[in-house]
Amino acid sequence: MEHQSATNRIEITGAGVGEISEEMIAKRARALAAADGRGEAHEGDFQESREELSGTQPETDPAEMIPEEDRAGDGVPPISGGTKICRLEPEDEGNLAAEEIEEGIAEADLDTRKKSRHTL
């Protein structure tokens, strides 16, 4: 596993492997090109591999930055415009308990009748 230290050296499992060489940059650029489906690395691949291996990020051009007031939207995420459906009310829990009690009494009565038939 490769990690970068604060000194821009690549470390493999904690052991430094030295400064970043042009060979390492070229190898990473070829890998980036292959991942992109190209046979040869372009200058953009070399630039990206230098940035990855050295840990530097490209500076953003201030002209490319869009001021907040010119950005699309008003800062509020869009709200769903879906259709409203009818709300299903839960069944009355008081009635459920009463129904279960009645079912239990009926079942116990049936069991008692069955037992009394076998004892005769």
LINLIN-V586692 format. One record per pair of residues at least 12 apart in sequence whose ideal C-beta (glycine too) atoms are under 6 Angstrom apart, sorted by the first residue. I is the first residue (numbers start at 1). GAP is how many residues later the second one is. Records with the same first field share a line. If there is no record, write none. Layout:
BEGIN
I: GAP, GAP
END
This chain:
BEGIN
4: 51
8: 46, 47
20: 33
25: 24, 25
28: 21
29: 12, 16, 17, 20
32: 13, 16
33: 12
END
